[in-house]
Amino acid sequence: MQKIADLYDVLIVGAGPAGSNAAISYKKLNPELKVGLIDKSIFPRDKSCGDAIGPGVISALKRFNNAHILDNEPQVISTTLYGPDNIGIQNYIPKVKNKEDSIVYVIPRLDLDNRILSLAKDLDVDVFEGFSFDMFEEDSDKKLIVSIKNNNEEIKLKTKILVGADGANSRVRKQLKIDTNSDWHKAIAIRAYIDSPNYLDIFNERTLMFEINVSADKGYAWAFPSKGNLLNIGIGVPLNIFKKDKLKENLSLLNNNNAKKEYILSDLIEINNKNGGRSSFLECDYEETIGVDSKKGLSKAEKIYQNKLRDSFMEAGTTILDPETVFFSHDTQIGKDVEIESNIVFGENVTIKDNVVIKSFCSIENSIIHNDSSIGPFARLRNNVDVGRDSKIGNFVELKNSSLENNVKVSHLSYIGDAEIHDSVNIGAGTITCNYDGVNKHKTTIGKRSFIGSNTSLIAPINIGNDANIAAGSSISKDVDSNSLAITRAPIKFINNWSKKIKKTNKEEEKCVE
């Protein structure tokens, strides 16, 4: 489970370079400080960025001896700035003795952010990945109570200091009512990596290329060399150019005067130009621009999207045995060293923590699976399921709206619905929580270290105490005390010579038929 201190000296919202470096600075100034980092994403995660690292970032890294994360990253040789009328200025960056003193490096944002966060983790900073900041309030002791939450739980943390490092749309700043309405400092950017083996040959050097005054009245475009043959291209513009009034005016002029009687969003470019605006374009992969106007087109787009998700997870270290048979949702979150077999479907709101194995033919939605657990094969998890660490959910098991603590085993052929199962419970094959009475759903609670024998029916509402045992084949409709054995079975009745009698009867019937 998540490590939580009773009282933090500092809590930082946002685990990007600013937040993570702030956490590092606190720990290096005083290693005894209790420091926590909160971020809605699970790392490694990517963000739209040109990936160039300038003197300011390098200086911040050097201040706490962290500049080594840039080792072996490519250095930039020159920068070229283009303005109106294609006027360009090129500046060569002088070579320096110490790499960390150079002006610019290039490192993918995904790698940079994850490396800095890893440095913070190495200093024993508590990191809450996948948790969003909700709000804070002050208690009677002048301490701050910070509420954070993910899809399945809400946690309250107490701290002396709260730091907002959560970006342009900071929720911390919003609660403090600081500069919440200004867009002057905000921008929107689009970025893509393309394979460009001829880029360095053309320029004979690693050059950062900028072009200003593109897209409307303000903005810039870039082309930055990345690792290998990759080229990072993008365009950024201030957010305030997307004024609602202008957009509303242009949308009112959009029509369906075409053969298919369709409204085509890209027509807004022509409308904007005729209406006194300025538009520009960015070349990108054709997959980014395909139209979806039929079920077939939707299927094609989904295939492209799934392939991108699969590649992203595998590049981050996830093992996927048969990628084309695994389907992710847009919000699927996967931790380190996860193994996914074939024919898996992830619905919305699924979080998989570290070292989890998902075996073949599983369907998982609205669930969180903690470290070192195993799911499947042929398992279904749905409607708010929380599986604790070191647990095993086996073949043909269905979990619904249930929380399982650590080291719980539901190995095969069971249905567990609306249940709360505590540590080290073993549930035998064919067990059913009978949660529905035809009108309402009821809860089943099973205490620590209890054993539920095979083919058991637990008729909710019901509570099973700690260290209890339920005999196989039982139907339990009353609470079971801790350390007790519960058994319900009809007495066995033996009929002697039954086989001989039934065989004789069958033979006589056959003669009558003849």
Buried (B, 14 or more C-beta within 10 A) or exposed (E): EEEEBEEBBBBBBBBBBBBBBBBBBBBBEEEEBBBBBBBBBBBBBBEBBBBBBEEEBBEBBBEBEBBEBBEEBBBBBBBBBBEEEEEEEEEEBEEEEEBBEBBBBBBBBBBBBBBBBBBBBEBEBBBBBBBBBBEBEEEEEEBBEBBBBBBBEEBEBBBBBBBBBBBEEBBBBBBEEEEEEEEEEEBBBBBBBBEBEEBBEEBEEBBBBBBEBBBBEBBBBBBBBBBEEBBBBBBBBBEEBEEEEBEEBBEEEEEEEEEEEEEEEEBBBEBBEEEEBEEBEBEBEEEEEEEEEEEEEEEBBEEEEBEEBBEBBEEBEBEBBEBEBBBBBEEBBBBBBBBBBBBBBBBEBBBBBBBBBBBBBBBBBBBBBBBBBBBBBBBBBBBBBBBBBBBBBBBBBBBBBBBBBBBBBBBBBBBBBBBBBBBBBBBBBBBBBBBEEEEEEBBBBBBBBBBBBBBBBBBBBBBBBBBBBBBBBBBBEEBBEEEBEBEBEEEEEEEEEEEEEEEEEEEEEEEEEE
